[in-house]
Amino acid sequence: SETLNNIANLYETLKNYKIALEYFEKALKYDEESDDDESRSVTYNNIANVYSSMQDYDLALEYYSKALKIDEEADYQEGIAAALNNIGLIHHERRNFKLALEEYSRSLKISEEYKDKWAIANTNNNIGELYYDIKDYDKAFEFVRTGLKHALEMKVSDLEMESYNILSKLNYAVKNYKKGYE
């Protein structure tokens, strides 16, 4: 299943979603035959990611919810946090900010309990971007700076870049143009 997921992820990266879904479906069949719930949850998340990339948010939510159910039944907290964050992203894309914030907040709480710094940084950035979108810039700065702090501590360049990009947009929004380009 892992190999099939990896092949599918490559096709997803190439934006060849149809073939990616075909490989994910093969992985899912293998997961179901082997009764591997953890792997099935990962595959559901991956399928949801493809549907999200295709902007088919209904199917993305369906698959994220399937992953969440498996993770909850197994009490797999990191998986629960990831699924909640992903569900938050869908609500955020749909501009349902209240629901997105609820899911992000639940995800962040779990990630903080388990001291998952990557998830803490990522979710703080997502919350910061949400506050940016609703023009609550003070809260946006607060969350993104927290995300950046964790990203810098871990030296994770993609999360650092994401934080700096959001901070740049925030500084521009508050007309702090000099800081926006630093």
Secondary structure as GFF3:
##gff-version 3
##sequence-region A 1 182
A	DSSP	alpha_helix	2	13	.	.	.	ID=ss1
A	DSSP	alpha_helix	17	34	.	.	.	ID=ss2
A	DSSP	alpha_helix	37	53	.	.	.	ID=ss3
A	DSSP	alpha_helix	57	74	.	.	.	ID=ss4
A	DSSP	alpha_helix	77	93	.	.	.	ID=ss5
A	DSSP	alpha_helix	97	113	.	.	.	ID=ss6
A	DSSP	alpha_helix	117	133	.	.	.	ID=ss7
A	DSSP	alpha_helix	137	154	.	.	.	ID=ss8
A	DSSP	alpha_helix	157	173	.	.	.	ID=ss9
A	DSSP	alpha_helix	177	180	.	.	.	ID=ss10
###
